[in-house]
Amino acid sequence: MLMQTLFLCTLLLPLCASAAYNVSYDTRSLIIDGHRKLLISAAIHYPRSVPAMWPGLVQLAKEGGADAIETYVFWNGHELSPDNYYFGGRYDLIKFCKIVQQAGMYLILRIGPFVAAEWNFGGVPVWLHYVPGTVFRTDNEPFKFYMKKFMTLIVDMMKKEKLFASQGGPIILAQVENEYGYYESAYGEGGKRYTIWAANMSVSQNTGVPWIMCQQYDPPDTIIDTCNSFYCDHFKPISPNKPKIWTENWPGWFKTFGASNPHRPPEDVAFAVARFFQKGGSLQNYYMYHGGTNFGRTSGGPFITTSYDYDAPIDEYGLARNPKWGHLKELHRSIKLCEQALLNGQSNLLSFGPSQEADVYEDPSGGCAAFISNMDDVNGKTVVFRNTSYYLPAWSVSILPDCKNVVFNTAKVGSQTSVVEMIPTHLHPSTTSPNKDLKGLQWDVFEEKPGIWGAADFTKNGFVDHINTTKDTTDYLWYTASLFVDKTEELFKSGRSPMLVVESKGHAMHVFINQKLQASESGNGTVPPFNFSSPISLKAGENEIALLSMTVGLQNAGSFYEWVGAGPTSVKIVGIKNGTVDLSTSKWTYKIGLQGEHFKIYDADHSNSINWVSTSTPPTQQPLTWYKAVVDSPPGQDPIGLDMVHMGKGQAWLNGNEIGRYWSRKASRHEKCVQKCDYRGKFMPDKCNTDCREPTQRWYHVPRSWFKQSGNVLVIFEEKGGDPNKIQFSARKVSSICAHVSEDHPSLDYEKSDQKKKASVKLKCPMNTKISAVKFASFGDPVGSCGSYAVGECHDPSSISRVEKVCLNKNECEVEVVRRGEKELCPNVQVKRLAVEVGCV
């Protein structure tokens, strides 16, 4: 152990010794203490997980081959109002930075402070929009004043804790602004002046580390411009003196409520990374490596889900997503074998055909590394390189760290696949519950009154903008009006229902007529505004029309995005008074938020501020209802999700912590989903989607650190109706692991890079579990995929016993892909494979 620690400190001496070290750059790479560095970085956003998870996430990223952690700084999570700062809990930035440092890793700090990131309002505080004269992200004095003030605050905090590399800390790069090149032209000359100002302001902070701007097409010479995309192999910085840096490699994509679930195949992610380094890249960052959770009301979009899983190598709950995590780990190890040649050698491009090429790097010391790629997205090809034939599957890159032996091919996945399940467990009444003597789970219920509760906030003829009125202090705004209908109206004689016709800027709405929910509608992540018409029931006399307008996260990017509004713009009733009644200019009475929100009844310290009604049979399918239960912590230590598939739409809390928005909105049946994704060819977010016609999100992450052993207060606010009896916790477990490897799978002894090694199946169960059973094993030509393997025409009958002998009751094991015995198995099968599935308990 001592030798391992000394070795680590030798590799990362500046971090271990806490001595100042220099970070500079040339055209090839960052130069750290005089040495060029090839770096793999992993994005982990500190407020999208919890402090108890940070050490494990950082360590898992390091085990996956990352050298650095990258994070944004989330301005609106820190400056809650002018000069009112918060750096506690999930927003303890200093603690997060020090955890990275303690792991012996570098840190890339993207201060922004505009971040986009599918985060509410792009990370900029909503209050800043209401500072008179403010226009975001242009040559505007109020915006620049507050931006510089916050940037300086963060830099000074880092300096005080000696966290910059120039002080011996982990921070080797800092970023100002974010993807401004997409929008700069919309701001005219003010945009150009702002870019120069932002660059000069950040550099003047004297951090001692380089500054970057991503997707910036006219960066000042003091800034390194970088690439954000699914592929950045063809990217070149504006200046030939700058290194080629990829700040955002998207290994998946985000989700929006009402859409299907996007996935990016590990083969394609690996292909993109290998191509980037093949073409002279030196620093690559996965955005995201762990996506995490948009707790509370932090998601943007609008319509971004509470889950920000991103199909990342580490899933939302903190588990390695295999085979993606493992495949990329092997990729990183292979690329690192080429580091010396890539950063110090001369490159030579060889063409083998219209879509096949090799980049060969030879350094003065005699080292040689080659990347051979096949960009044909249909067919595999065989090429001859240095008198040796190499087969390249379609859309793949082979890595040869010695220009001879293939140690990795991006299309050949040999790492294990994890089968992850959500195991349900009923809500168990807590032993500390006030109703502990009663059998079964007891619920406390509070029903909101549709429309105005308490005193109205104000009355106005016509509509106000939703966001300008709430200033995002809540998702909810009540619009109420009164309509008199004479008893002689034709509708009472004909039985025909009048139609309510609504136009809204977004995002969603529930319509209550005389205290009854009669319609609901919403926009979507592509088009937030919506129009709808719905039949309604009216009575003779006065009718109360109460519209509950809702936001689902604020706009997080775009030119002048802070001016995008929400809420109704037109309300008409067709089929009364011999035609149409337009209520758009009528007198409307407004109320901001919900009564339960006002009294903070989701917080244990305030939960008794209203009168709850206790019951063992809570109402179901009832709108505007708060539910509260006191429950025990789910057994075990597995990560926990709250299963809300039987609820409608609303928000949830545990012990006062905001779990977030939930919405069992289903993906459209018109979307295209796939059973199996073809990794070949360029990826787009709609290429490999799953879960059409299913709720976009079913489970909502509840961090283990939020639970007490007992006495946990779960609070749900349901907007439109659901069944709280069916709410469950679910434990996220790796139930099985699989691997499927061929005899010719690229393999090398990484300790002795010139020594070939037989291909093998490597299996590893989660920590504190063991391989309990071999569910399937076949050496020959097995068919199917993990969870549905089957024996093919060629099969070694001793396969299962071989695997059992090596693996049973072990946490991890390795089985060579070779048959033991004198007689050759299936001579007609040229390349045999070993497929294995085992259970973990």
Order of alpha helices (4+ residues) and beta strands (2+ residues): alpha-alpha-beta-beta-beta-beta-alpha-beta-alpha-beta-beta-alpha-beta-alpha-alpha-beta-alpha-beta-beta-beta-alpha-beta-alpha-alpha-beta-beta-beta-beta-beta-beta-beta-beta-beta-beta-alpha-beta-alpha-beta-beta-beta-beta-beta-beta-beta-beta-alpha-beta-beta-beta-beta-beta-beta-beta-beta-beta-beta-alpha-beta-beta
